[in-house]
């Protein structure tokens, strides 16, 4: 099997060397990030015939914040790190483009976009801005899609958001989105969110269903969930460029293929986990609402000011937004051509 990946001479040459990759995810073993790392580790160690060892550090053993972890990647103390866009925004503000609402309509579009040249464009930007120290390897998924959930009422239109106190991360873009929809953004640390729902400090959030159920937020009163799917929960997988380029080309190929396997695992994992999570939400008395196409269009229209804010306030924002819009347009065109062929 390995011969299909590496030639016999390449295996012999590679096996004479040893590479150790220290990979960290600030999550837990129930998370999609961990699923992806397990697949990555298995593939890379097998396909390199043991020349590459992958050590997994789950939680905050190596670092605890996005800025700290990315600094570790830049300095070479950490080889691989997975970040949300919010976690990387202080260093690469343009990665917040992944949080712009309603640009990618479904999994097929998002997965097509994140498997193509858009990621290479963002990689080049990150390498340039980090002095060739931080390399974006791939973008996967961590939790499905962000949807609005709250403790007060069903939300079927932007007007229903009026006045709700919605928890956001500290990053600017999510707060701008909440304001555009008429609600009040309230940054709250993740560990404090359950209690904040109970006490009314916040009345809603923008999370994926697996996070909502994993944190037992319905027990704190979060009983209304609107599947507006405003953002695909992208996971940015960064690697020390020095560590990557120190490998011979055949080993770099193994690592690139390993990240492809990781990406596919993270695309699939939330789909499976969300089935049980949605069922549990409804069985617990939760109100699950799917907006009509017209209602979803109203949300998108209300969110238009966020795009202007992004282009005017985010460094290199116009450049990356144009790249994303182009990639989405090309993905939709290709997928529509496929539908035309498959349905007729």
N, C-alpha and C positions, 0 to 999 in steps of 0.2 A: 504493500500500500504506500509506504514511504517513497518508493521509487517513482510514484506518480507525482510526488511533490518535489523531490530532490533527486538528482542523479547520484549514482553510487559514489563517484569521485567527490561530489559536493558534500555528501554525508561524511565521508572520511575526513575531508578538510575541515568541515565545521566541527566535527566531534573532537578535534584536537584542541579546540578553543572552548572557553566557558564564559557564558554571559548570564548574569543574574539581573532580573528586572523586578524592582520593588514597586508593586502596584497597590494603591490605596483608594478606598471609597469610604466617605464619611456617612455610612448608612449601616445596614445590618444584613444578616443572612436571609431575610425574607424579602429583600429588595431586588428589583430587576437588575440593578448595578452588580449585585453579587452573582446573579445568574450569568450575566455577561462575562464577568471575570473568571468564573469557573470554566466556561466554554473556551475562553481565550487561553487560560493556563493549560488546559488539556490539549488544545490544538497545537499551541506553540511548542510545548515540551515534546509532544509526539512527533510533529513534523520536522523538528530540528534534531531528532534522534538523541535528545537529551543535552544538546549543546547549549540550549537556553533553559534556564530555570526561572520560573515565575513565582515570586513570594507574594502572598496576599495579606494585606493589613486592612481589616474591616473595622470601621469606627474611627476613633481619633488617636490611634497609636502613633502615627507619624506627624499629623498636623490636624488642626481643628477648624480652620476657616479657609474660605476660598483663596484669600490673599496669601495666607501662610502656606497653603499647599502649593499654589502656583509658584511662589518664591522658591519652595523646595525643588520643584521641577526645573525652574530656571537655573538653580545652582547645582543640579545633578544629584541632590540628596534623595529625591523621589524620582522614579523613572516614569510612572504612569499614574495619572490622577483623573478622576471623573468629576465634572462640575456641572451644576445647573447654570443657566445663563446668568441668573442673579448672582451666583457665587463668583463668576468670572468677570462681571461687568465693571468692577473697579479698575481692572487691569486692561481689559479689552471691551470697552463700552459698547461697541457695535454688535457684540454677540446678543444683545437684547433684541435684535431683529427677530429672533426666534419667539419672542413674547408678543410681537405685534399681532393684534387680533384679526381673526377671520381671513387670513391670507391663504391658508391651506385648508381645503375643505374636508379631507378625509385621510385615512391611513394610506391609501394607495398613492395619493398625491404627495403626502409628506415623505413617505419612504422613497419614492422616486426622486424627489428633490434632494434628500439627504444622502443619496447614493451616487450623486453626480458632481458636476463641476462647481456647484455652489459651495460645497465643502472645501474644494481645492482653493477657491477664491478666498474663503475665510482663513484657510491654513496659511496662504501666502501673506495675508494681512497680519496674522498673529506672529509669524516668523519675523516679519519686518519690524513690527512694533516691540518685539521682545529681544531684538538684537540676535536673532537666529538661535534662541535658546529654548523656546517653547513651541512644540510642533503639535498642531491639531491633527489627530489621526483619523477620527471618524465622529459622527454624531448619531447617537442611538436614541432610545426612548427611556424615560424613567417615570412610569405611572400613567401612560395613556394620554388623555386630553384634559386640559384645565376646564372646569365648569364652575358656574356660580352656585353656591349653596348658602343657605341662611337659616336662621332660627325663627323668622317672623311670618313669612308668607310665600306663596307661589310667585315666582318671577317669570312672566311671559312676555314682557316688553321692557324697554329701557325705563319707562315711567314707573314700573314696579320696583326699580332699584333706588328710586328717589329717597334720600335720607338714610339708607342703610349704612351702618358702620362695617366696612369690609376689611378684613385683615389682609395686608400685603406684606411682602418683604420690604427691606429698606430701599431697594433699587427704585429709581425714578419712574421708569416706564409703567410698571404695574399700577403705581399710584395715579399716573396720568390717565390710564384707562378707566380706573374706578371713578375718577372725577368726571370724565367725559360722559359716563353713563348716569351721572347724577347722584352717585353714592359718595360716602366719605371714607377715604383710605386711612387705615389705621395700622401702622407697622407694629407687629407683635412678634417676639421670638417664638419659634416653633414649639419649644417645650412648654410655653405658657398659654398656648392657644386653647387647650381644653378648658382650663379654668376661666379664661377670658370669655368663652362662650357661656359658661355657667353664670358668670357675674354680669354679663351684658356689656363688658368692655368693648367687645365686638359682636356683631350680629350675623356675620357671614364671612365667607372666604372664597378663594378661587383655587380649587385643588382637584386632583384626580380622585376617582372613587376608591381606589385601593388605599390611598393615603387617608381618606375620610374614614373608611372602615377600620383600617389598621390602627388608627389612633382613637377609635371608638367615639368619634365626635357626635354621632346621634345620641349617645348617652348624655351628652352635655347640652342637648337641645337642637342640634343641627338636623332639621327634619324636612327641609325643602331643597330639592336639587333640580337645577335646570340644565339640560344637556345642550348648552349653546356651543360647546366645543370651540371656545375662543382662541385657544392656543395649544399646539402640540407640545408636549412636555419633553423638549429636546435635552439630551445628555451629551455634553461635550467631553470627549476623551482626549486628554492631552498627554504628550510624552516628551521627555527630555530629548531635544534634538541631538545633543551630544551623544547620548546613549544610543539613539537610533543610528546615527551616522557612523558610530564607532564599529558597527557590525559590517561584515562583508555583505555584498549585495544579495547573496542567496539567503542569508539570515534575515535581512531586511524584508525580503519577499515573504518569508514565513511570518514575520510580525505583521505585515500588512494584511496577509490572508487571515491571520488570527483576529485582527480587528474587524474584518468582514464577518467572520463567524460570530464574534461578540455582538456586532450590530444586529445581525439577524436574530440572535437570541433575545436581545432587548426589545426588538420590534414585536416578537411573538409573546413574550412573557406577560405583558400587561393585558393582552387580549384574553388570555386564559384566566388570569387572576381576577379580571373585572367581572366575569360572568357570575362567580360566586358572590363577589362584593355587591353588585347591583341587587341580586336576589336577597341578600341579607338586609340591605337597606330597606327594600320594600316590605319584607316580612316583619321588620321592626317598626312598621308604621310610617315609613318615610314617604314623602310625596315626590315622585319622580316625573318630571315634565319634559317632554320633547317639543321644542318650538317648531312651528310650521315654517316652511321656507320663507314666507312673508315676514314672520316674526323674526327669524334669524337675520333677514335683510335689514330689518329695522335696527337691530343691535349693531350690525356692521356700519350702517349709516351714522348712527350716533357715535361710533368710535372713530370716525374719520379724522377728528382733530389730533388723534394720537400719532398718525403718520406724519403730519406737519410738524408736530413737536419733535419727533424722532429725527427728522431731516435737519431741523434747525438747531437742535441742542446736542446731538450725539456725534462725537468725533468720527468721521468717515461714514456717518449715517446714510447720506444719499448714495454713496458707492455700494454699500452692502444691501440696501433696500432694493436698488435697481437689479442687483445680482439675484436676489431672492425672487423678485417679481418676474424676471426673465425665466428663471428656473421653474417657477410655478406654471407660467404660461406654456413652456415647452412640455412639462409633464402632463398638463391637461390635454394638450394637443395630441400627444402620443397615446395617452390612455383613451381618449375619445376615438382615435383611429382604431384602437384595439377593440373597443365596444362595437364599432361599426362592423368590423370583421367577424366578431364573435356572435353578434345578435342577429345577423342576417345570413 
